[in-house]
Amino acid sequence: YPERHLEKRHPLAFMPFGVGPRNCVGMKFALIEMKIVLTRLLKQYTILKCDKLENFTIIEKSVITPNEVWIKLEKRF
């Protein structure tokens, strides 16, 4: 449904941490924590392209995400 992008939304329609002087206190902590998790994941695993789906599906209601992810994680030694 590409026409959904033609409608203009309010710039503050989706702000997970808020905006302005009353924004979330834990915003910087949450962002740093996400970066740490990603770096540890990439440090310990190699991401490989896969031809088939290996029992890994993402179901999320609040964010637009793909139904299937075609990657394989291989542990590094």
PAPA-595168 format. One record per residue (C-alpha): residue number from 1; residue in three letters; chain; x, y, z. Coordinates in steps of 0.001 Angstrom, whole numbers. Each point is the difference from the previous one (the first is absolute). Layout:
! PAPA-595168
i / aa / ch / east / north / up
NUM / ALA / A / X / Y / Z
...
This chain:
! PAPA-595168
i / aa / ch / east / north / up
1 / TYR / A / 0 / 0 / 0
2 / PRO / A / 2478 / 2685 / -1159
3 / GLU / A / -2625 / 2778 / 56
4 / ARG / A / 236 / 84 / 3798
5 / HIS / A / 3150 / 2110 / -337
6 / LEU / A / -1873 / 2754 / -1849
7 / GLU / A / -1890 / 968 / 3159
8 / LYS / A / 1908 / 2454 / 2153
9 / ARG / A / 303 / -1032 / 3641
10 / HIS / A / 646 / 2186 / 2974
11 / PRO / A / 3787 / 109 / 600
12 / LEU / A / -486 / -1132 / 3599
13 / ALA / A / -2449 / -2807 / -833
14 / PHE / A / 2504 / -2713 / 962
15 / MET / A / 2640 / 969 / 2497
16 / PRO / A / 829 / -2996 / 2175
17 / PHE / A / 2022 / 2046 / 2502
18 / GLY / A / -1903 / 3265 / -149
19 / VAL / A / 1349 / 3346 / -1053
20 / GLY / A / 1014 / 3270 / 1622
21 / PRO / A / 801 / 671 / 3639
22 / ARG / A / -2217 / -2850 / 1226
23 / ASN / A / 1531 / -2783 / -2037
24 / CYS / A / 768 / -3403 / 1458
25 / VAL / A / 2720 / -133 / 2643
26 / GLY / A / 1192 / -3414 / -1187
27 / MET / A / 274 / 900 / -3695
28 / LYS / A / 3807 / 174 / -140
29 / PHE / A / 320 / -3153 / 2087
30 / ALA / A / -2389 / -1915 / -2287
31 / LEU / A / 1825 / 1116 / -3154
32 / ILE / A / 3417 / -902 / 1437
33 / GLU / A / -1363 / -3357 / 1146
34 / MET / A / -1256 / -764 / -3530
35 / LYS / A / 3406 / 842 / -1455
36 / ILE / A / 1739 / -2254 / 2523
37 / VAL / A / -2307 / -2919 / -824
38 / LEU / A / 573 / 434 / -3744
39 / THR / A / 3778 / 194 / 363
40 / ARG / A / 94 / -3085 / 2230
41 / LEU / A / -2217 / -1870 / -2475
42 / LEU / A / 2227 / 922 / -2939
43 / LYS / A / 3111 / -803 / 2020
44 / GLN / A / -1162 / -3516 / 933
45 / TYR / A / -1930 / -986 / -3143
46 / THR / A / 428 / 237 / -3752
47 / ILE / A / -3110 / 895 / -1991
48 / LEU / A / -392 / -2187 / -3081
49 / LYS / A / -2547 / 122 / -2786
50 / CYS / A / -2268 / -3019 / 45
51 / ASP / A / -2090 / -1675 / -2720
52 / LYS / A / -2746 / -1205 / 2307
53 / LEU / A / -1694 / 1150 / 3163
54 / GLU / A / 1306 / -1701 / 3131
55 / ASN / A / -2819 / 289 / 2558
56 / PHE / A / 434 / 3731 / 453
57 / THR / A / -3017 / 2228 / -430
58 / ILE / A / -645 / 3478 / 1324
59 / ILE / A / -3490 / 971 / 1058
60 / GLU / A / -329 / 3602 / 1094
61 / LYS / A / -3180 / 2038 / 181
62 / SER / A / 1245 / 3547 / 616
63 / VAL / A / 2845 / 261 / -2544
64 / ILE / A / 78 / -876 / -3709
65 / THR / A / 2332 / -3001 / -241
66 / PRO / A / 542 / -2811 / -2492
67 / ASN / A / -1812 / -3286 / 619
68 / GLU / A / 3099 / -2076 / -641
69 / VAL / A / 3726 / 588 / 332
70 / TRP / A / 2231 / -2004 / -2341
71 / ILE / A / 3264 / 27 / 1933
72 / LYS / A / 1944 / -2517 / 1974
73 / LEU / A / 2159 / 748 / 3042
74 / GLU / A / 3212 / -1996 / 228
75 / LYS / A / 1979 / 40 / 3237
76 / ARG / A / 3548 / 1289 / -348
77 / PHE / A / 2866 / -1907 / 1616
